[in-house]
């Protein structure tokens, strides 16, 4: 089964922190690894995720290690070199926050962003 990791972004972005009920609907298809306290800003407790069949883990590194796909906001305070292929789905603005991609520039890492990437004439 595919492992999907959810990292604590320090905020509430429902694109990267789905509700426990939504994750519960997929528990027979996907194994979820949730960094502890990830949903607090969205009003979800660790117990909410646990009751829906999610696995709570202590650290960011453990979430990444156990997961095939990792959801995260644009907060990337880490760099690493995974031995196995990892897919990151993130909210990085690919046109203006390119430096945030640098810590994900590693062998075995694919990055996808759902940020709209619209040119802002005031930033150009």
N, C-alpha and C positions, 0 to 999 in steps of 0.2 A: 504494500500500500504506500502511496505517496505521503510524505511528511511535509506539512506546511507549518512554518514558524511565524509567530507574531511577536515582534519586539516592542518594548515600551518606547513610545515616541515622546513621552512627556506632555502629550496633549490629547485631544480627542479628534481624530480624523476617522470617520466611519469607513473610509476606503481601505484603511490598513488595520483597523480594529473593528471587525464585524461583531455583531451582537452574539452573545453565547447561544441564543436560540437559533440563529442562522447557522452557526457552526455545528450545533447539535443535529441539524437536519442532514448534515454531510458525514456524520461520524462513522457510518458504515462504508464510506468511500475514501475517506482521508483521515490520517492521524494528525491531530493538531498539537503543536508544542507552543505553549504560551509562556512568555517571560512573566514572572510574578509581578503583579500590580500593573500590568499593561492596560487594563480596562478601567482603572480607577477614575481617570479624568472624564470618561464617558459614562460613569455611573455603574460600571460592572465590577463585581468583586471577583476575587480568585475562586471563591466557592461557586459563583454563577457559572464560570467556565468549567470547573470540575464536575458540577452536576450535569453538564451537557456532554461529558465524556472527553473533555480536553485534558491534555497532560500539562501540568504546571511545572516549570523548571526554574532553577535558581538564577541562572546567568544567561546573558546574551550569547556568550560563547557556546553554551550547551544547546541553546535553541538553534543556532547556526549549524552546529555539528550534527544534530539529529534530523534536521530538515533538508528537504530537496528544494523547496521553494520558500522564500522568506519575504514577508510583507513588512515594509517599514516606511515611515514618513521620510522627510528629507533630513532627518537628524542622523548623521553618520560619524559618531565620535570614535571610530575604530578602523583599523586596517588589519588584514589577515591574509593568509595564503592557504585556502582549503585544499585538501588532498582529493576530495571528490567534487564533482560538478555541483554548483549551486546556482539557483536562479533567484535574483532579487527583483521584486516588483516594488517600485518606489514612487514617490511624488516629487522627484527632483526636476526643476526647471532646466531642461537640457540646453536651452539657449543662453541662460544667464548664470547658472550655478554649476558650470562645468567642473570647477575645482572640487565640488562635492563628489564627483564621480571618481576622482583620483584614488581615493581609498578603496574603491571597488575594482580598480584596474589590476586584476590579478588573474593568473592562470586558473582555469576552471570556473570562472564567474561570468554569468550572463546577466545583464541588467536591462530591465524594461521600466519605462516611466509612463505613468498615466497622466502626467502634467500636460496641459494643452500645448505648451510651447509656442505661445503667440508672441510675435514680435511686438515689443513695446517701443514706440518711437521716442519716448522720453528716456529710455535706457540706452538707446543707440546713438 
